[in-house]
């Protein structure tokens, strides 16, 4: 199982949450950004539907695999001191 970290950061005159290099919209308060990150993390835990994934790798080969929808990552929210 993979782990994903949502990190609360100052952004664009307010606060946001960041996942890797992607930053959410700015929220006016730290508490609003923290609540939004917790909401996103909770929704990410919800299983999805079984589906077939088809993708092409950089070498041009096509692959097909089945995702059961229950292989969700383990998200957490990191709120560093500010």
PDB file of N, CA, C and O in Angstrom:
ATOM      1  N   UNK A   1       0.846  -1.174   0.000  1.00  0.00           N
ATOM      2  CA  UNK A   1       0.000   0.000   0.000  1.00  0.00           C
ATOM      3  C   UNK A   1       0.895   1.242   0.000  1.00  0.00           C
ATOM      4  O   UNK A   1       1.880   1.315   0.735  1.00  0.00           O
ATOM      5  N   UNK A   2       0.538   2.199  -0.824  1.00  0.00           N
ATOM      6  CA  UNK A   2       1.313   3.433  -0.875  1.00  0.00           C
ATOM      7  C   UNK A   2       0.771   4.438   0.143  1.00  0.00           C
ATOM      8  O   UNK A   2      -0.395   4.386   0.536  1.00  0.00           O
ATOM      9  N   UNK A   3       1.631   5.333   0.548  1.00  0.00           N
ATOM     10  CA  UNK A   3       1.255   6.382   1.487  1.00  0.00           C
ATOM     11  C   UNK A   3       1.386   7.707   0.763  1.00  0.00           C
ATOM     12  O   UNK A   3       2.385   7.954   0.087  1.00  0.00           O
ATOM     13  N   UNK A   4       0.380   8.562   0.900  1.00  0.00           N
ATOM     14  CA  UNK A   4       0.426   9.898   0.320  1.00  0.00           C
ATOM     15  C   UNK A   4       0.320  10.916   1.444  1.00  0.00           C
ATOM     16  O   UNK A   4      -0.411  10.709   2.413  1.00  0.00           O
ATOM     17  N   UNK A   5       1.047  12.010   1.312  1.00  0.00           N
ATOM     18  CA  UNK A   5       1.099  13.032   2.348  1.00  0.00           C
ATOM     19  C   UNK A   5       0.556  14.352   1.813  1.00  0.00           C
ATOM     20  O   UNK A   5       1.104  14.914   0.865  1.00  0.00           O
ATOM     21  N   UNK A   6      -0.501  14.837   2.408  1.00  0.00           N
ATOM     22  CA  UNK A   6      -0.996  16.181   2.147  1.00  0.00           C
ATOM     23  C   UNK A   6      -0.343  17.082   3.193  1.00  0.00           C
ATOM     24  O   UNK A   6      -0.453  16.834   4.393  1.00  0.00           O
ATOM     25  N   UNK A   7       0.334  18.124   2.728  1.00  0.00           N
ATOM     26  CA  UNK A   7       1.070  19.007   3.626  1.00  0.00           C
ATOM     27  C   UNK A   7       0.429  20.393   3.579  1.00  0.00           C
ATOM     28  O   UNK A   7       0.185  20.934   2.501  1.00  0.00           O
ATOM     29  N   UNK A   8       0.161  20.958   4.744  1.00  0.00           N
ATOM     30  CA  UNK A   8      -0.416  22.300   4.827  1.00  0.00           C
ATOM     31  C   UNK A   8       0.717  23.315   4.612  1.00  0.00           C
ATOM     32  O   UNK A   8       1.760  23.249   5.263  1.00  0.00           O
ATOM     33  N   UNK A   9       0.484  24.262   3.674  1.00  0.00           N
ATOM     34  CA  UNK A   9       1.503  25.251   3.313  1.00  0.00           C
ATOM     35  C   UNK A   9       0.871  26.629   3.155  1.00  0.00           C
ATOM     36  O   UNK A   9      -0.320  26.751   2.870  1.00  0.00           O
ATOM     37  N   UNK A  10       1.683  27.659   3.343  1.00  0.00           N
ATOM     38  CA  UNK A  10       1.236  29.012   3.007  1.00  0.00           C
ATOM     39  C   UNK A  10       1.253  29.133   1.497  1.00  0.00           C
ATOM     40  O   UNK A  10       2.178  28.664   0.835  1.00  0.00           O
ATOM     41  N   UNK A  11       0.209  29.774   0.950  1.00  0.00           N
ATOM     42  CA  UNK A  11       0.108  29.858  -0.507  1.00  0.00           C
ATOM     43  C   UNK A  11      -0.753  31.031  -0.922  1.00  0.00           C
ATOM     44  O   UNK A  11      -1.874  31.190  -0.439  1.00  0.00           O
ATOM     45  N   UNK A  12      -0.236  31.844  -1.805  1.00  0.00           N
ATOM     46  CA  UNK A  12      -1.005  32.900  -2.474  1.00  0.00           C
ATOM     47  C   UNK A  12      -1.757  33.792  -1.488  1.00  0.00           C
ATOM     48  O   UNK A  12      -2.924  34.122  -1.703  1.00  0.00           O
ATOM     49  N   UNK A  13      -1.087  34.175  -0.420  1.00  0.00           N
ATOM     50  CA  UNK A  13      -1.698  35.065   0.564  1.00  0.00           C
ATOM     51  C   UNK A  13      -2.623  34.366   1.539  1.00  0.00           C
ATOM     52  O   UNK A  13      -3.301  35.028   2.325  1.00  0.00           O
ATOM     53  N   UNK A  14      -2.666  33.055   1.508  1.00  0.00           N
ATOM     54  CA  UNK A  14      -3.512  32.292   2.432  1.00  0.00           C
ATOM     55  C   UNK A  14      -2.842  30.973   2.753  1.00  0.00           C
ATOM     56  O   UNK A  14      -1.628  30.902   2.941  1.00  0.00           O
ATOM     57  N   UNK A  15      -3.650  29.936   2.813  1.00  0.00           N
ATOM     58  CA  UNK A  15      -3.163  28.596   3.143  1.00  0.00           C
ATOM     59  C   UNK A  15      -3.704  27.591   2.139  1.00  0.00           C
ATOM     60  O   UNK A  15      -4.763  27.801   1.549  1.00  0.00           O
ATOM     61  N   UNK A  16      -2.977  26.501   1.949  1.00  0.00           N
ATOM     62  CA  UNK A  16      -3.390  25.466   1.002  1.00  0.00           C
ATOM     63  C   UNK A  16      -2.855  24.134   1.499  1.00  0.00           C
ATOM     64  O   UNK A  16      -2.145  24.066   2.503  1.00  0.00           O
ATOM     65  N   UNK A  17      -3.209  23.074   0.777  1.00  0.00           N
ATOM     66  CA  UNK A  17      -2.563  21.793   1.017  1.00  0.00           C
ATOM     67  C   UNK A  17      -1.840  21.392  -0.250  1.00  0.00           C
ATOM     68  O   UNK A  17      -2.273  21.716  -1.356  1.00  0.00           O
ATOM     69  N   UNK A  18      -0.722  20.677  -0.080  1.00  0.00           N
ATOM     70  CA  UNK A  18       0.111  20.284  -1.206  1.00  0.00           C
ATOM     71  C   UNK A  18       0.246  18.764  -1.214  1.00  0.00           C
ATOM     72  O   UNK A  18       0.417  18.138  -0.168  1.00  0.00           O
ATOM     73  N   UNK A  19       0.167  18.190  -2.389  1.00  0.00           N
ATOM     74  CA  UNK A  19       0.435  16.772  -2.589  1.00  0.00           C
ATOM     75  C   UNK A  19       1.521  16.684  -3.650  1.00  0.00           C
ATOM     76  O   UNK A  19       1.263  16.930  -4.829  1.00  0.00           O
ATOM     77  N   UNK A  20       2.730  16.336  -3.239  1.00  0.00           N
ATOM     78  CA  UNK A  20       3.850  16.342  -4.176  1.00  0.00           C
ATOM     79  C   UNK A  20       4.106  17.756  -4.649  1.00  0.00           C
ATOM     80  O   UNK A  20       4.339  18.652  -3.838  1.00  0.00           O
ATOM     81  N   UNK A  21       4.064  17.966  -5.963  1.00  0.00           N
ATOM     82  CA  UNK A  21       4.286  19.296  -6.544  1.00  0.00           C
ATOM     83  C   UNK A  21       2.991  20.049  -6.819  1.00  0.00           C
ATOM     84  O   UNK A  21       3.021  21.162  -7.344  1.00  0.00           O
ATOM     85  N   UNK A  22       1.859  19.453  -6.470  1.00  0.00           N
ATOM     86  CA  UNK A  22       0.559  20.058  -6.773  1.00  0.00           C
ATOM     87  C   UNK A  22       0.009  20.738  -5.521  1.00  0.00           C
ATOM     88  O   UNK A  22      -0.032  20.148  -4.441  1.00  0.00           O
ATOM     89  N   UNK A  23      -0.411  21.990  -5.690  1.00  0.00           N
ATOM     90  CA  UNK A  23      -0.926  22.787  -4.584  1.00  0.00           C
ATOM     91  C   UNK A  23      -2.401  23.084  -4.843  1.00  0.00           C
ATOM     92  O   UNK A  23      -2.798  23.417  -5.960  1.00  0.00           O
ATOM     93  N   UNK A  24      -3.196  22.957  -3.796  1.00  0.00           N
ATOM     94  CA  UNK A  24      -4.632  23.241  -3.916  1.00  0.00           C
ATOM     95  C   UNK A  24      -4.866  24.741  -4.080  1.00  0.00           C
ATOM     96  O   UNK A  24      -3.931  25.542  -4.080  1.00  0.00           O
ATOM     97  N   UNK A  25      -6.125  25.090  -4.217  1.00  0.00           N
ATOM     98  CA  UNK A  25      -6.483  26.507  -4.205  1.00  0.00           C
ATOM     99  C   UNK A  25      -6.164  27.071  -2.824  1.00  0.00           C
ATOM    100  O   UNK A  25      -6.041  26.323  -1.855  1.00  0.00           O
ATOM    101  N   UNK A  26      -6.033  28.385  -2.739  1.00  0.00           N
ATOM    102  CA  UNK A  26      -5.745  29.040  -1.464  1.00  0.00           C
ATOM    103  C   UNK A  26      -7.025  29.151  -0.641  1.00  0.00           C
ATOM    104  O   UNK A  26      -8.101  29.437  -1.167  1.00  0.00           O
ATOM    105  N   UNK A  27      -6.883  28.919   0.645  1.00  0.00           N
ATOM    106  CA  UNK A  27      -7.979  29.097   1.600  1.00  0.00           C
ATOM    107  C   UNK A  27      -7.622  30.287   2.471  1.00  0.00           C
ATOM    108  O   UNK A  27      -6.441  30.542   2.707  1.00  0.00           O
ATOM    109  N   UNK A  28      -8.621  31.025   2.958  1.00  0.00           N
ATOM    110  CA  UNK A  28      -8.316  32.245   3.712  1.00  0.00           C
ATOM    111  C   UNK A  28      -7.659  31.992   5.067  1.00  0.00           C
ATOM    112  O   UNK A  28      -6.945  32.855   5.580  1.00  0.00           O
ATOM    113  N   UNK A  29      -7.896  30.810   5.651  1.00  0.00           N
ATOM    114  CA  UNK A  29      -7.327  30.531   6.968  1.00  0.00           C
ATOM    115  C   UNK A  29      -6.624  29.180   6.971  1.00  0.00           C
ATOM    116  O   UNK A  29      -6.887  28.311   6.141  1.00  0.00           O
ATOM    117  N   UNK A  30      -5.733  29.040   7.923  1.00  0.00           N
ATOM    118  CA  UNK A  30      -5.040  27.775   8.125  1.00  0.00           C
ATOM    119  C   UNK A  30      -6.048  26.671   8.440  1.00  0.00           C
ATOM    120  O   UNK A  30      -5.957  25.572   7.893  1.00  0.00           O
ATOM    121  N   UNK A  31      -7.004  26.958   9.316  1.00  0.00           N
ATOM    122  CA  UNK A  31      -8.002  25.949   9.703  1.00  0.00           C
ATOM    123  C   UNK A  31      -8.840  25.485   8.516  1.00  0.00           C
ATOM    124  O   UNK A  31      -9.203  24.311   8.439  1.00  0.00           O
ATOM    125  N   UNK A  32      -9.151  26.388   7.593  1.00  0.00           N
ATOM    126  CA  UNK A  32      -9.934  26.007   6.411  1.00  0.00           C
ATOM    127  C   UNK A  32      -9.122  25.080   5.507  1.00  0.00           C
ATOM    128  O   UNK A  32      -9.662  24.114   4.968  1.00  0.00           O
ATOM    129  N   UNK A  33      -7.837  25.365   5.338  1.00  0.00           N
ATOM    130  CA  UNK A  33      -6.984  24.499   4.519  1.00  0.00           C
ATOM    131  C   UNK A  33      -6.815  23.139   5.178  1.00  0.00           C
ATOM    132  O   UNK A  33      -6.832  22.116   4.493  1.00  0.00           O
ATOM    133  N   UNK A  34      -6.653  23.112   6.489  1.00  0.00           N
ATOM    134  CA  UNK A  34      -6.508  21.855   7.218  1.00  0.00           C
ATOM    135  C   UNK A  34      -7.777  21.010   7.099  1.00  0.00           C
ATOM    136  O   UNK A  34      -7.700  19.801   6.879  1.00  0.00           O
ATOM    137  N   UNK A  35      -8.936  21.641   7.244  1.00  0.00           N
ATOM    138  CA  UNK A  35     -10.207  20.913   7.106  1.00  0.00           C
ATOM    139  C   UNK A  35     -10.368  20.362   5.687  1.00  0.00           C
ATOM    140  O   UNK A  35     -10.823  19.231   5.511  1.00  0.00           O
ATOM    141  N   UNK A  36     -10.002  21.146   4.686  1.00  0.00           N
ATOM    142  CA  UNK A  36     -10.107  20.685   3.293  1.00  0.00           C
ATOM    143  C   UNK A  36      -9.170  19.506   3.040  1.00  0.00           C
ATOM    144  O   UNK A  36      -9.557  18.542   2.379  1.00  0.00           O
ATOM    145  N   UNK A  37      -7.947  19.571   3.555  1.00  0.00           N
ATOM    146  CA  UNK A  37      -6.996  18.468   3.378  1.00  0.00           C
ATOM    147  C   UNK A  37      -7.501  17.206   4.059  1.00  0.00           C
ATOM    148  O   UNK A  37      -7.381  16.114   3.505  1.00  0.00           O
ATOM    149  N   UNK A  38      -8.057  17.342   5.239  1.00  0.00           N
ATOM    150  CA  UNK A  38      -8.605  16.171   5.946  1.00  0.00           C
ATOM    151  C   UNK A  38      -9.778  15.573   5.177  1.00  0.00           C
ATOM    152  O   UNK A  38      -9.935  14.353   5.137  1.00  0.00           O
ATOM    153  N   UNK A  39     -10.594  16.416   4.570  1.00  0.00           N
ATOM    154  CA  UNK A  39     -11.720  15.939   3.773  1.00  0.00           C
ATOM    155  C   UNK A  39     -11.229  15.169   2.539  1.00  0.00           C
ATOM    156  O   UNK A  39     -11.740  14.092   2.231  1.00  0.00           O
ATOM    157  N   UNK A  40     -10.248  15.721   1.844  1.00  0.00           N
ATOM    158  CA  UNK A  40      -9.697  15.060   0.662  1.00  0.00           C
ATOM    159  C   UNK A  40      -9.075  13.719   1.050  1.00  0.00           C
ATOM    160  O   UNK A  40      -9.270  12.720   0.357  1.00  0.00           O
ATOM    161  N   UNK A  41      -8.332  13.695   2.148  1.00  0.00           N
ATOM    162  CA  UNK A  41      -7.698  12.458   2.591  1.00  0.00           C
ATOM    163  C   UNK A  41      -8.743  11.400   2.940  1.00  0.00           C
ATOM    164  O   UNK A  41      -8.570  10.225   2.615  1.00  0.00           O
ATOM    165  N   UNK A  42      -9.816  11.806   3.594  1.00  0.00           N
ATOM    166  CA  UNK A  42     -10.879  10.857   3.954  1.00  0.00           C
ATOM    167  C   UNK A  42     -11.547  10.285   2.709  1.00  0.00           C
ATOM    168  O   UNK A  42     -11.822   9.087   2.650  1.00  0.00           O
ATOM    169  N   UNK A  43     -11.811  11.134   1.710  1.00  0.00           N
ATOM    170  CA  UNK A  43     -12.448  10.650   0.486  1.00  0.00           C
ATOM    171  C   UNK A  43     -11.528   9.730  -0.309  1.00  0.00           C
ATOM    172  O   UNK A  43     -11.999   8.856  -1.036  1.00  0.00           O
ATOM    173  N   UNK A  44     -10.229   9.923  -0.176  1.00  0.00           N
ATOM    174  CA  UNK A  44      -9.294   9.089  -0.916  1.00  0.00           C
ATOM    175  C   UNK A  44      -9.269   7.658  -0.376  1.00  0.00           C
ATOM    176  O   UNK A  44      -8.848   6.740  -1.079  1.00  0.00           O
ATOM    177  N   UNK A  45      -9.711   7.466   0.847  1.00  0.00           N
ATOM    178  CA  UNK A  45      -9.745   6.130   1.455  1.00  0.00           C
ATOM    179  C   UNK A  45     -10.923   5.292   0.958  1.00  0.00           C
ATOM    180  O   UNK A  45     -10.921   4.072   1.121  1.00  0.00           O
ATOM    181  N   UNK A  46     -11.923   5.928   0.358  1.00  0.00           N
ATOM    182  CA  UNK A  46     -13.140   5.238  -0.066  1.00  0.00           C
ATOM    183  C   UNK A  46     -12.845   4.354  -1.278  1.00  0.00           C
ATOM    184  O   UNK A  46     -12.317   4.835  -2.281  1.00  0.00           O
ATOM    185  N   UNK A  47     -13.181   3.066  -1.193  1.00  0.00           N
ATOM    186  CA  UNK A  47     -12.930   2.179  -2.337  1.00  0.00           C
ATOM    187  C   UNK A  47     -13.705   2.610  -3.573  1.00  0.00           C
ATOM    188  O   UNK A  47     -14.776   3.211  -3.475  1.00  0.00           O
ATOM    189  N   UNK A  48     -13.155   2.298  -4.719  1.00  0.00           N
ATOM    190  CA  UNK A  48     -13.811   2.600  -5.984  1.00  0.00           C
ATOM    191  C   UNK A  48     -14.374   1.325  -6.592  1.00  0.00           C
ATOM    192  O   UNK A  48     -14.507   0.305  -5.915  1.00  0.00           O
ATOM    193  N   UNK A  49     -14.697   1.392  -7.858  1.00  0.00           N
ATOM    194  CA  UNK A  49     -15.231   0.243  -8.583  1.00  0.00           C
ATOM    195  C   UNK A  49     -14.099  -0.526  -9.252  1.00  0.00           C
ATOM    196  O   UNK A  49     -13.046   0.039  -9.549  1.00  0.00           O
ATOM    197  N   UNK A  50     -14.318  -1.802  -9.486  1.00  0.00           N
ATOM    198  CA  UNK A  50     -13.362  -2.585 -10.264  1.00  0.00           C
ATOM    199  C   UNK A  50     -13.409  -2.098 -11.704  1.00  0.00           C
ATOM    200  O   UNK A  50     -14.485  -1.950 -12.284  1.00  0.00           O
ATOM    201  N   UNK A  51     -12.235  -1.852 -12.275  1.00  0.00           N
ATOM    202  CA  UNK A  51     -12.163  -1.319 -13.628  1.00  0.00           C
ATOM    203  C   UNK A  51     -10.921  -1.845 -14.343  1.00  0.00           C
ATOM    204  O   UNK A  51      -9.968  -2.294 -13.705  1.00  0.00           O
ATOM    205  N   UNK A  52     -10.943  -1.786 -15.638  1.00  0.00           N
ATOM    206  CA  UNK A  52      -9.793  -2.178 -16.443  1.00  0.00           C
ATOM    207  C   UNK A  52      -9.018  -0.936 -16.838  1.00  0.00           C
ATOM    208  O   UNK A  52      -9.595   0.035 -17.328  1.00  0.00           O
ATOM    209  N   UNK A  53      -7.713  -0.967 -16.627  1.00  0.00           N
ATOM    210  CA  UNK A  53      -6.840   0.142 -16.975  1.00  0.00           C
ATOM    211  C   UNK A  53      -6.006  -0.247 -18.192  1.00  0.00           C
ATOM    212  O   UNK A  53      -5.420  -1.329 -18.227  1.00  0.00           O
ATOM    213  N   UNK A  54      -5.954   0.623 -19.175  1.00  0.00           N
ATOM    214  CA  UNK A  54      -5.132   0.404 -20.360  1.00  0.00           C
ATOM    215  C   UNK A  54      -4.192   1.592 -20.480  1.00  0.00           C
ATOM    216  O   UNK A  54      -4.620   2.746 -20.448  1.00  0.00           O
ATOM    217  N   UNK A  55      -2.905   1.294 -20.620  1.00  0.00           N
ATOM    218  CA  UNK A  55      -1.941   2.382 -20.719  1.00  0.00           C
ATOM    219  C   UNK A  55      -0.759   1.967 -21.582  1.00  0.00           C
ATOM    220  O   UNK A  55      -0.480   0.783 -21.772  1.00  0.00           O
ATOM    221  N   UNK A  56      -0.071   2.990 -22.099  1.00  0.00           N
ATOM    222  CA  UNK A  56       1.094   2.771 -22.952  1.00  0.00           C
ATOM    223  C   UNK A  56       2.343   3.225 -22.208  1.00  0.00           C
ATOM    224  O   UNK A  56       2.360   4.310 -21.627  1.00  0.00           O
ATOM    225  N   UNK A  57       3.378   2.410 -22.221  1.00  0.00           N
ATOM    226  CA  UNK A  57       4.633   2.756 -21.575  1.00  0.00           C
ATOM    227  C   UNK A  57       5.511   3.544 -22.546  1.00  0.00           C
ATOM    228  O   UNK A  57       5.254   3.541 -23.750  1.00  0.00           O
ATOM    229  N   UNK A  58       6.535   4.213 -22.042  1.00  0.00           N
ATOM    230  CA  UNK A  58       7.392   5.022 -22.928  1.00  0.00           C
ATOM    231  C   UNK A  58       8.007   4.248 -24.093  1.00  0.00           C
ATOM    232  O   UNK A  58       8.358   4.840 -25.113  1.00  0.00           O
ATOM    233  N   UNK A  59       8.138   2.929 -23.948  1.00  0.00           N
ATOM    234  CA  UNK A  59       8.711   2.146 -25.051  1.00  0.00           C
ATOM    235  C   UNK A  59       7.678   1.777 -26.110  1.00  0.00           C
ATOM    236  O   UNK A  59       7.988   1.039 -27.046  1.00  0.00           O
ATOM    237  N   UNK A  60       6.448   2.284 -25.971  1.00  0.00           N
ATOM    238  CA  UNK A  60       5.415   2.067 -26.978  1.00  0.00           C
ATOM    239  C   UNK A  60       4.548   0.835 -26.768  1.00  0.00           C
ATOM    240  O   UNK A  60       3.627   0.590 -27.547  1.00  0.00           O
ATOM    241  N   UNK A  61       4.825   0.061 -25.735  1.00  0.00           N
ATOM    242  CA  UNK A  61       4.031  -1.151 -25.479  1.00  0.00           C
ATOM    243  C   UNK A  61       2.764  -0.814 -24.708  1.00  0.00           C
ATOM    244  O   UNK A  61       2.775   0.039 -23.821  1.00  0.00           O
ATOM    245  N   UNK A  62       1.672  -1.491 -25.053  1.00  0.00           N
ATOM    246  CA  UNK A  62       0.395  -1.310 -24.387  1.00  0.00           C
ATOM    247  C   UNK A  62       0.223  -2.386 -23.325  1.00  0.00           C
ATOM    248  O   UNK A  62       0.615  -3.537 -23.514  1.00  0.00           O
ATOM    249  N   UNK A  63      -0.368  -1.991 -22.211  1.00  0.00           N
ATOM    250  CA  UNK A  63      -0.612  -2.902 -21.098  1.00  0.00           C
ATOM    251  C   UNK A  63      -2.060  -2.764 -20.657  1.00  0.00           C
ATOM    252  O   UNK A  63      -2.662  -1.697 -20.781  1.00  0.00           O
ATOM    253  N   UNK A  64      -2.598  -3.838 -20.151  1.00  0.00           N
ATOM    254  CA  UNK A  64      -3.957  -3.823 -19.617  1.00  0.00           C
ATOM    255  C   UNK A  64      -3.936  -4.556 -18.285  1.00  0.00           C
ATOM    256  O   UNK A  64      -3.380  -5.649 -18.175  1.00  0.00           O
ATOM    257  N   UNK A  65      -4.538  -3.955 -17.289  1.00  0.00           N
ATOM    258  CA  UNK A  65      -4.622  -4.600 -15.989  1.00  0.00           C
ATOM    259  C   UNK A  65      -5.945  -4.248 -15.329  1.00  0.00           C
ATOM    260  O   UNK A  65      -6.605  -3.281 -15.709  1.00  0.00           O
ATOM    261  N   UNK A  66      -6.318  -5.031 -14.350  1.00  0.00           N
ATOM    262  CA  UNK A  66      -7.565  -4.809 -13.628  1.00  0.00           C
ATOM    263  C   UNK A  66      -7.262  -4.225 -12.263  1.00  0.00           C
ATOM    264  O   UNK A  66      -6.410  -4.729 -11.530  1.00  0.00           O
ATOM    265  N   UNK A  67      -7.957  -3.172 -11.935  1.00  0.00           N
ATOM    266  CA  UNK A  67      -7.864  -2.567 -10.612  1.00  0.00           C
ATOM    267  C   UNK A  67      -9.155  -2.893  -9.877  1.00  0.00           C
ATOM    268  O   UNK A  67     -10.249  -2.583 -10.349  1.00  0.00           O
ATOM    269  N   UNK A  68      -9.016  -3.520  -8.722  1.00  0.00           N
ATOM    270  CA  UNK A  68     -10.204  -3.937  -7.974  1.00  0.00           C
ATOM    271  C   UNK A  68     -10.886  -2.793  -7.238  1.00  0.00           C
ATOM    272  O   UNK A  68     -11.991  -2.967  -6.724  1.00  0.00           O
ATOM    273  N   UNK A  69     -10.262  -1.648  -7.178  1.00  0.00           N
ATOM    274  CA  UNK A  69     -10.879  -0.502  -6.524  1.00  0.00           C
ATOM    275  C   UNK A  69     -10.676  -0.461  -5.028  1.00  0.00           C
ATOM    276  O   UNK A  69     -11.040   0.516  -4.374  1.00  0.00           O
ATOM    277  N   UNK A  70     -10.094  -1.525  -4.474  1.00  0.00           N
ATOM    278  CA  UNK A  70      -9.865  -1.534  -3.030  1.00  0.00           C
ATOM    279  C   UNK A  70      -8.390  -1.341  -2.688  1.00  0.00           C
ATOM    280  O   UNK A  70      -7.990  -1.515  -1.536  1.00  0.00           O
ATOM    281  N   UNK A  71      -7.593  -0.986  -3.670  1.00  0.00           N
ATOM    282  CA  UNK A  71      -6.168  -0.781  -3.455  1.00  0.00           C
ATOM    283  C   UNK A  71      -5.866   0.705  -3.245  1.00  0.00           C
ATOM    284  O   UNK A  71      -5.015   1.281  -3.922  1.00  0.00           O
ATOM    285  N   UNK A  72      -6.562   1.296  -2.316  1.00  0.00           N
ATOM    286  CA  UNK A  72      -6.449   2.726  -2.053  1.00  0.00           C
ATOM    287  C   UNK A  72      -5.177   3.034  -1.275  1.00  0.00           C
ATOM    288  O   UNK A  72      -4.734   2.211  -0.474  1.00  0.00           O
ATOM    289  N   UNK A  73      -4.584   4.199  -1.495  1.00  0.00           N
ATOM    290  CA  UNK A  73      -3.405   4.594  -0.722  1.00  0.00           C
ATOM    291  C   UNK A  73      -3.801   4.950   0.712  1.00  0.00           C
ATOM    292  O   UNK A  73      -4.978   5.137   1.018  1.00  0.00           O
ATOM    293  N   UNK A  74      -2.827   5.037   1.552  1.00  0.00           N
ATOM    294  CA  UNK A  74      -3.046   5.465   2.932  1.00  0.00           C
ATOM    295  C   UNK A  74      -2.660   6.940   3.026  1.00  0.00           C
ATOM    296  O   UNK A  74      -1.475   7.261   3.118  1.00  0.00           O
ATOM    297  N   UNK A  75      -3.644   7.841   3.006  1.00  0.00           N
ATOM    298  CA  UNK A  75      -3.332   9.272   3.042  1.00  0.00           C
ATOM    299  C   UNK A  75      -3.180   9.779   4.478  1.00  0.00           C
ATOM    300  O   UNK A  75      -3.815   9.264   5.399  1.00  0.00           O
ATOM    301  N   UNK A  76      -2.341  10.782   4.652  1.00  0.00           N
ATOM    302  CA  UNK A  76      -2.279  11.473   5.930  1.00  0.00           C
ATOM    303  C   UNK A  76      -2.125  12.968   5.667  1.00  0.00           C
ATOM    304  O   UNK A  76      -1.817  13.390   4.552  1.00  0.00           O
ATOM    305  N   UNK A  77      -2.343  13.748   6.704  1.00  0.00           N
ATOM    306  CA  UNK A  77      -2.244  15.201   6.600  1.00  0.00           C
ATOM    307  C   UNK A  77      -1.135  15.641   7.552  1.00  0.00           C
ATOM    308  O   UNK A  77      -1.164  15.327   8.742  1.00  0.00           O
ATOM    309  N   UNK A  78      -0.165  16.364   7.019  1.00  0.00           N
ATOM    310  CA  UNK A  78       0.951  16.855   7.805  1.00  0.00           C
ATOM    311  C   UNK A  78       0.774  18.362   7.971  1.00  0.00           C
ATOM    312  O   UNK A  78       0.635  19.102   6.997  1.00  0.00           O
ATOM    313  N   UNK A  79       0.783  18.787   9.214  1.00  0.00           N
ATOM    314  CA  UNK A  79       0.609  20.211   9.528  1.00  0.00           C
ATOM    315  C   UNK A  79       1.847  20.689  10.265  1.00  0.00           C
ATOM    316  O   UNK A  79       1.873  20.707  11.495  1.00  0.00           O
ATOM    317  N   UNK A  80       2.887  21.081   9.510  1.00  0.00           N
ATOM    318  CA  UNK A  80       4.119  21.521  10.174  1.00  0.00           C
ATOM    319  C   UNK A  80       3.892  22.794  10.968  1.00  0.00           C
ATOM    320  O   UNK A  80       2.976  23.562  10.673  1.00  0.00           O
ATOM    321  N   UNK A  81       4.725  23.018  11.977  1.00  0.00           N
ATOM    322  CA  UNK A  81       4.603  24.269  12.759  1.00  0.00           C
ATOM    323  C   UNK A  81       4.719  25.485  11.837  1.00  0.00           C
ATOM    324  O   UNK A  81       5.503  25.475  10.887  1.00  0.00           O
ATOM    325  N   UNK A  82       3.968  26.491  12.108  1.00  0.00           N
ATOM    326  CA  UNK A  82       4.017  27.707  11.301  1.00  0.00           C
ATOM    327  C   UNK A  82       4.185  28.930  12.168  1.00  0.00           C
ATOM    328  O   UNK A  82       4.247  30.047  11.654  1.00  0.00           O
TER     329      UNK A  82
END
